[in-house]
């Protein structure tokens, strides 16, 4: 299989790249929603990110991506006794594409019925949630996904565990993954409940700058002509991003948030009338991740200003008669906050 | 009289010329596809099933002799594309047997998708994934992790037989196909001309394309409404392949023009082809080759001129003077904007919902068997089967055969579609339309709960117009409703006709239509646009009765200042609920419609 298009070679779409990197640094953020036109490199970016991230350790043949040091009881491979355990291997960060027409059984896993009927065995067939453990779950056209699947995914993403209780099976296994959804808003809206669960939301637009468009075409063409050569050329840039993510992952839990910043974050959310604490909490986590990515140990206000639109945009109460969208409202609130702060 | 004949002749020649040009274009597309293959995704062929289409496909096949040619069976699903368990063989062999999947068998060859406009969006998503990754999407459980990646790289030929604008290729697929050819308007005579034998061509990858060609190409595509970068990517490749076929080492402006014609069906403005016309008498080789002819001789001057032609084309596209825009591609853009990709699937598809029965045939191709029902069906036969197999009577294993499999069938509530048919004539039109717009936005703001859709048809002047096809997106509704025309006479019959058409097509897609007719009087314009009140009345009556015959749920809202008999009569003919609204106000209107939507459920 050819290696995916390198992350560092993606032209423009800075917001999307930043959001994905933040989610890679801090999986607790709760996933990224990318809404926008077709052909803007959404799936390319996600595939590229999975390739770029450091490989994860697991055991050969494990279908639940267990940590070698912490085998799950559900996994017959890793929980095997003593010497029969398979060898440790390093695999690429899993990246699972959830197709639109997928069935519930395929997502959460189920009794392997054919096996049960043909071979008379009762076996659990792990689903895509198991495969996505410790990696990414990418849903293209998330706004067209069937509701019952959406509920399932949200539940697993929020709890980090997939519980299957059906057909005489009782299985629970870890399903910690970064949910990445994409879609075109013209083809249908998302339920607000679903919107709120995504930690970050970015809007991508087709690049309309002619020079940049041409650069995209040239790079894509160079990649397709000689994938290996192109990837090799970009290795340095990729390594730089990888090491910054690895470094950020190490320090992200220790990044400090000064009280003044926390206070202003609350003010911002109150001013925008955001329901619930999820907005503030995500703002805090994303702020930490952003500071960690920049190699700093303290969050400053510019971090927050930078990420506020992607954290808060989709949480604002929608006004059906409002033409302008939500981003300007956040900018206004930020500006007002700055002015107020100046006075105090 | 003689003048008349001459005119006719002119039309004939121009039609013949157009037919021949299209055919040559199709042949050129075939050559480019043969050279480019999977690198340009594939070919979108708009044509009805016919001998001509078969002839074209056979010609295409002769250009790509190697590799398999797989025809996608209709009703293919994600599972059959990626490979699935072969139950019959597994039972016979007593071990799990997987079939390899259609996509894997097409590796290195052509995948033909007949009736591509009917392709399930989920199947299209699987194909698109395979096109992007060149790996067979593993639907086989566990394959992702076992390193069993099956390479899969193929060229797609999507046969689009769409008859009306609501049917369209799934956008995920349409976006990935580089070439778009239409055989509509090609006369059989032109297609019988022998295709020129293919000449060997240099490696197109060594053909460069300069920024001063690529830039206008990108600008033209963007101006024509193709903002996807995939389109530009395809354009640049097709231009390079076109240059390689013509034996050039660098893609020139004429290659770019050809690429625009081949990929986007953009026809250069009619002022241009004067010189081409002289140079291309009918039985000559393709006009593209002809246009390419003079380039090598005086390359510099030619290039200058040709670049001008690109600039002119850009200006023409921006002013909307270009042919293809109004025909194929305008439609294509409109389709792309509209299609939700899910339309029919929601209702036909019984993958979700409450189970209500078991059946011995799968309700959809990759349905899962129902374990309990299957075992129940197999149990009565156990002793007999054990004896037939010659084993002991009490074997531990169940003996199950293919005919025992039972599948769970599910059903779920159908979504509704509210179709507003609004009288936009007369003086109160603007206000009324404004309030209707408000009602639509109210409904849409809540419709995600039930996945309902809303649509708007307005009638005024000579005929009715679909202002908004069924949608559940607030975003697109706002954009489409931003400008609403009003005023003029009342073509009620035409409005009702459009409403009926849309209601029936909505029903075919599996949704329950509700037609909301808002008018304040009788129509005075007949279906053909003439001001004949009597005829219009008869036509209105006939169409209104059709509503009743088809059992459509409808609501009639009288928005005249005083209640009128004509509206009451109309409601009677439609079999509609009648409501009187002196002022059509958005909140009341949306409430009435919502109540009907909820009780209209089966």
Contacts between the chains, C-beta under 8 A, distances in Angstrom:
chain1	res1	chain2	res2	distance
A	1	B	133	7.2
A	1	B	134	7.1
A	1	B	135	5.2
A	1	B	149	5.2
A	1	B	151	7.3
A	2	B	134	6.4
A	37	B	227	6.3
A	37	B	228	6.9
A	38	B	171	6.5
A	38	B	172	8.0
A	38	B	175	5.2
A	38	B	228	5.2
A	38	B	230	7.6
A	38	B	336	7.9
A	39	B	175	5.9
A	39	B	227	7.8
A	39	B	228	3.2
A	39	B	229	4.9
A	39	B	230	4.2
A	39	B	231	7.1
A	40	B	228	7.9
A	40	B	229	7.0
A	41	B	229	7.3
A	43	B	132	6.8
A	47	B	133	7.7
A	61	B	145	7.8
A	61	B	146	7.6
A	62	B	145	7.6
A	63	B	142	5.8
A	63	B	145	5.3
A	91	B	145	7.9
A	94	B	144	7.8
A	96	B	144	7.1
A	97	B	129	5.8
A	97	B	137	7.4
A	99	B	78	5.6
A	99	B	122	5.9
A	99	B	125	5.0
A	99	B	126	5.7
A	99	B	129	7.1
A	99	B	137	7.4
A	100	B	121	5.8
A	100	B	122	4.5
A	100	B	125	5.0
A	101	B	77	6.8
A	101	B	78	4.9
A	101	B	120	6.5
A	101	B	121	7.3
A	101	B	122	2.3
A	101	B	123	7.1
A	101	B	125	7.1
A	101	B	126	7.9
A	101	B	351	7.7
A	102	B	78	7.2
A	102	B	122	7.6
A	103	B	351	6.3
A	103	B	366	7.6
A	103	B	368	7.0
A	104	B	352	7.9
A	105	B	368	6.0
A	106	B	139	7.9
A	106	B	141	7.8
A	110	B	368	7.9
A	111	B	371	7.1
A	112	B	141	7.5
A	113	B	368	6.4
A	113	B	369	5.6
A	113	B	371	5.6
A	114	B	85	4.9
A	114	B	87	6.6
A	114	B	90	6.5
A	114	B	96	6.6
A	114	B	369	7.8
A	115	B	96	6.5
A	116	B	371	7.0
A	117	B	369	7.3
A	117	B	371	7.6
A	117	B	374	6.6
A	117	B	398	7.3
A	117	B	400	5.1
A	118	B	90	5.0
A	118	B	91	6.1
A	118	B	94	6.7
A	118	B	95	7.3
A	118	B	96	6.4
A	118	B	400	7.5
A	119	B	94	7.5
A	119	B	95	7.2
A	119	B	96	7.1
A	120	B	396	7.6
A	120	B	397	4.9
A	120	B	398	6.8
A	125	B	141	5.1
A	125	B	142	7.6
A	126	B	141	7.5
A	126	B	142	7.4
A	127	B	141	7.9
A	131	B	144	5.3
A	131	B	145	6.3
A	140	B	125	6.7
A	140	B	172	7.7
A	141	B	121	8.0
A	141	B	125	7.4
A	141	B	172	7.8
A	141	B	341	6.9
A	144	B	121	7.4
A	144	B	340	7.0
A	144	B	341	6.0
A	144	B	342	5.0
A	146	B	351	7.3
A	146	B	352	5.5
A	147	B	352	7.9
A	148	B	352	5.4
A	167	B	371	6.1
A	185	B	473	6.7
A	185	B	475	4.8
A	186	B	337	6.4
A	186	B	473	5.5
A	186	B	475	5.7
A	186	B	476	4.6
A	187	B	339	7.6
A	187	B	340	5.0
A	187	B	341	6.2
A	187	B	473	6.4
A	188	B	340	5.8
A	188	B	342	7.5
A	188	B	448	7.7
A	188	B	472	5.3
A	188	B	473	5.3
A	189	B	448	5.4
A	189	B	472	7.1
A	189	B	473	6.0
A	189	B	474	6.0
A	189	B	475	7.3
A	190	B	448	7.6
A	191	B	448	5.5
A	191	B	449	7.8
A	206	B	227	4.2
A	206	B	228	6.7
A	206	B	229	6.7
A	207	B	229	7.0
A	208	B	222	6.7
A	208	B	227	7.3
A	210	B	215	5.6
A	210	B	218	5.4
A	210	B	219	6.1
A	210	B	222	7.9
A	213	B	218	5.0
A	213	B	222	7.7
A	213	B	229	6.4
A	213	B	232	6.0
A	214	B	211	6.4
A	214	B	214	5.2
A	214	B	215	6.3
A	214	B	218	6.0
A	214	B	232	8.0
A	216	B	229	5.4
A	216	B	232	7.8
A	216	B	233	7.9
A	217	B	214	6.9
A	217	B	218	7.7
A	217	B	229	7.1
A	217	B	232	5.5
A	217	B	233	5.3
A	217	B	236	5.3
A	220	B	229	7.9
A	220	B	233	5.6
A	221	B	233	7.2
A	221	B	236	7.0
A	221	B	237	7.3
A	224	B	39	6.7
A	225	B	205	5.5
A	318	B	445	7.7
A	320	B	441	4.9
A	320	B	442	7.3
A	320	B	444	7.3
A	320	B	445	4.3
A	320	B	474	6.1
A	321	B	441	6.9
A	323	B	478	6.7
